[in-house]
Amino acid sequence: MAAPMDAKTPVSDVSKPCKYVYGEEDFTLESNPWTDQMEFQCSQFDHEVRSRWDHAVEAGYFRYKLDSLKTKVIPGRLKFVAQLNVKRATERRKPQEMQSVSQPFNPKEFNFLKIRDHEILMELCPKQLMNDETILNGEVGNGEDDSLPTDRNIIIINISPLEYCNILIVPSVEQCLPQVLTIEAIKLALDTILLSSHQGFRIGWNSLCAFASVNHLHFHAYYLDKELAIESATTKAVYGGCHEIDNYPTRGFAFQLEEGQVSQLARLVYKVTSYFHRNEIAHNMFITRGTVFGHDNQSEKRTLRVYVWPRRPSYGAKTEDAFNIAVCELAGHLPIKVESEYDTMTEEEASRILHEASLSEEEFTNIKEQLILLLNGK
């Protein structure tokens, strides 16, 4: 479970949603190497989100209480983090059936306009979109100012949480966008992780046919107080800021934030993910703090890393097996639903399962060649 917050940091009224107004000056670009006695730092954003999530727990807004999860680091080079979370398998909402990566939004199915009001924690308000230029940095409003934009980017609780403070980031919720990445959504996700100063705050996204449960654009975010090997995984350059992951069970692509250019990174990642969408290729995306490419996990040269895995599709509704292969699992965080699997899981077995989702070398090479042409403007 995540470390407690500093009680000295003031938090606005947690019983109702706030409007969190932010600018680039509120971003935390630096992070530190992991240590055995890691002291986690929390920004104002972290305090606001975590306080509201804790209030939702106390108020009983979740399908189940997330007790202290059994957690272990599986011995081996890849440092897979396994957690036993039986309740998520038995008490979550039934996932929707997905038949296509480009399946349109269906208002008759569950979507995030159908949630209860108390599931909303806050609205993310980028300052550059605000009409009032006098708003202060990191201002937290009371949710009653009608002058703020109506195209809301909201943060809500995941009522079937996989870890502490498991939230969903829903961009432009009223637009009813399908589960397809846009430049604006990727930028919002990058902004959100930079608003946090907590080393273990991660953001993930699943496409349709890659274990997305709801066809309404959203990201998962949560706190995991363990280092993941993917944060310092070795990479090989592909073209123009796009790299491929080296020596890893699933073939994928890697990107990094350079010189704080968030919009530039969002555009680059979008070029790749939009190619996957156009070509009906299922994919997952993971955002984490990590080392600059070419540096090991003890390096102080750190940045944001973004991983995108094109993968073999999973059609129909999610199966409730012990070990789904969604974005968390691809990144090395394994929420396991069966205790016997948790007790006996090895790095070799986990790698074998993850490899099942990987494209073949031939398929991946073909995609890589197409991306080089795309990124080269041809």
Secondary structure, DSSP 8 states (H G I E B T S, - for coil): ------TTS----TTS-EEEEE-GGG---------TT------HHHHHHHHHHHHHHHHT-SSS-----EEEE-SSTT--EEEE-HHHHHHS-----B--TT----TTS--TTSS-GGGEEEEEEEGGG-S-TT--TT-B--S--TTS-SS-EEEEE-SS-SSTT-EEEETTGGG---S---HHHHHHHHHHHHH---TTEEEEEE-TTTT--SSS--EEEEE--S--GGGG--EEEEETTEEEE-S-SS--EEEE--TT-HHHHHHHHHHHHHHHHHTT--EEEEEEEEE-TT--TT-S-EEEEEEEEEB----BS----S---SHHHHTTEEEE--HHHHHH--HHHHHHHHHTTB--HHHHHHHHHHHHHHHTT-
